[in-house]
Structures are given as structure tokens and as C-alpha cells.
């Protein structure tokens, strides 16, 4: 089977994919939407994309594309520890403190703000499409004397020298990735996980009645359904129009969750099941 992911090679997404899908054919794509489009267009059987970081919050492009542009179910979740390292071209390793510019993904730059402020105050940095793209850029342009923030896999893939390890500001830094597919793929058999989540997309009634959100939450509360996340996203139909992404810490059953969904629909809400799926945490070596 073919697995599409956010590339180029050696992104954190590929690191997660390699941990969970050994022996699968891996196909990197330039952007998150391209990874998801490849799934819809049958170029790949599975797509793995980041959806949330513990420090930076949700990956909005993933949520928006998943809810507005493609309708493919979530069949699995992978949580990966994120360890950011500073790396340079080997020819610049000895004088790495003299770098002229730092490249990385915008989230990685934000995750290392304190380090950059203390060690490279006044040095400009530039956001690129991924941490791996930053590593590739730095390796191909040694004359710039620039640095990249990326993972250890990227350093190995592109031949860079890690000059400072674990430069992220907080020790607990993890990213959640979702596994998407239109095939009958059993992620629980592959992962061995028994921890499930169910994700719903809920739109409020068109008449915008007072207390509507409270009624939505009550449908879960009195059934004792534990919500691990509720997040609003714009519907892209006008100012003030939002829908909600709701994560339930439970596998889709035959009574409780369907009952909550039916109650919400009776209230005039729109309810879409985005997936009920196993969730796993992977470890780095």
C-alpha cells in the first residue's frame, strides 16, 4: 500500500509514518492539501497529515481542507514527540554561532522562540513549507551560512551537522497526525491500539438561538461522554458563522454517541461523523 505524507523527505510526518507503517511505500507531497488530494485521486491508499501540536494548537489548513474540500474519513491517530534541533552545513559547523539566517516551518520557529531570542537575537528567520524543506535548503546553499531547525531524520537525510540539540522551549511537545483513507483499512490491527476517539463536525441551528452551544454540550454531558477537545472554525460563509470540531474519548457505539447525534439533529444542528478511530503514541529512539 502507498502512504502519502507532507514532504519532502524527513519531515516529522515521515518520521511518524516510518514508525507506524514499516514496509509501506512512502510518497512525499509538497503541501498538506496535495497529500489529501493524492488520496482522493487514488494516487495513494492512505494519507497522513498533522492536525494539532501541543504548543501551537490546531493545524488549520488540515481542519479546513478536511471539512470544506475533501470528505475522507479519519481511521487513525498518531501522536509523536517533537524534538527540534539546530543544524548547519558541515562546512559551517565550527562557526555555527555566526549564522546569517535561520530557516524552518513557522510552527518550529515559534516552538523555539526562547532559544532564538537568547542565542540569535537580531538574526532574521524565515518560514518555509516544512522543517525538512529548511534542512534541504541549508544543505544546498552552504555559502549562505544559514541554519535550519528540524529533526534528526532531516539531519541524516540531507547531511547536516546538528550543532545544538533539543532547542524547543518546552519539553512536552507533541504533534497529532491523522490517518485518512477511503479504503477498508484496519488501523487497529496494524497499531494494536485499544484507545479510540470519535470526531464530529457540528454546525449550530441557522436561527442562532440563545444557548444553542450549551444545548450541544448538554447532549454529551448527561450521557457522560468525555470530550477531549471542542474547537470552532469559520464556515467561510460570513462573519460570525462557525462550526465546531468535537473529539469524544470513546469508540463509536450503538447507543450513546448515535443518541447524542440524533439529539443534536433534533435541535436543528448539522452533524457529520469525521471518524471513529484508534489512537496511538509512538516513541522516538
Secondary structure, DSSP 4 states (H G I P E B T S, - for coil): -EEEEESSTT-HHHHHHHHH-TTSEEEEESSHHHHHHHHHTTS-SEEEEEEEETTTEE-HHHHHHHHHT----EEEEEEEE---EEEE-GGGSTTGGG-SEEEEEHHHHHHTHHHHHHHSTT-EEEEES-HHHHHHHHHH-GGG--EEEE-HHHHHHHTPEEEE----S-S--EEEEEEE-SS---HHHHH----EEEEEEEE--TT--TTHHHHHHHHHHTTTPPEEEEEEEE-SSSTT-EEEEEEESS---SSHHHHHHHHHHHTT-EEEEEEEEEEEEE---
